[in-house]
Amino acid sequence: MDVIIDVKRHSYDDLLVLEDIKIQVREGEIVAVIGPSGCGKSTLLGIAGGILKPSEGKVFLEGNAPPDCLNPLTFIFQDFALLPWRTVEQNVGLPLEHHKLSTSDRQARIADALQRTGLSDFAKALPKQLSGGMRQRVGIARALVVKPAVLLMDEPLSALDAQTRDLLMEDFLDLLLHERMAGIYITHNFQEALRLADRVVVLSRRPGRIKEVLTIPIPQLERTNKAALAPLAELGDRLWSLIRDEASVADREVIHD
């Protein structure tokens, strides 16, 4: 299933936040979105997921969702958004409570999501008993339990320390490549974008407009090879050059991201 975003403009009252955004995310493709603080990255993700209605424009899906898909679009957030009084399996099963499923189907979906995220042994634990990385795994499992066609990811690794982020990023990548879902990945981290994405969309400072779209020609599974280091470094330099000047200005503005 493809996601087609065509936002003519989006405003908060008189403040123009996004303008002339056209992106098509193809099935099985991961598109990262980067840009200066306040350029509207998270706003764009909210529009893509139907949480926000653009002031002018539309978003639509093209193609068929998997036959066992309950929600075509689902979010993974940076703050985990777990209910502290619920166990891991209860948090993971939360999206299923709005669907008419048999008990066995519900349990099978939860068990599968826990297994795919390495959480099977932590099903009865509470969020406070888990590390930050494990709590984010719960957030990922909760997204997977509905078997979505498209993952919408709002800086899902930014709240983690560097070591945990690197470890979880590799597991996250394995999962994305195996599932072949479309994905929109919001980040301010160049390394995450270069490690995970097929394409990187660079937004300008507010109002966010597409400055450039960079295609990463190296397959994800080859990007840790020594031969990939130099071309990836060049792409990283290119990304930084595209937002460096605007980032310093945007840092002093009110954020609507």
Secondary structure, 3 states (H helix, E strand, C coil): CEEEEEEEEEEECCEEEEEEEEEEECCCCEEEEECCCCCCHHHHHHHHCCCCCCCEEEEEEECCCCCCCCCCEEEECCCCCCCCCCCHHHHHCHHHHHCCCCHHHHHHHHHHHHHHCCCHHHCCCCHHHCCHHHHHHHHHHHHHCCCCCEEEEECCCCCCCHHHHHHHHHHHHHHHHHHCCEEEEECCCHHHHHHHCCEEEEECCCCECEEEEEECCCCHHHCCCHHHHHHHHHHHHHHHHHHHHHHHHHCCCCCCC
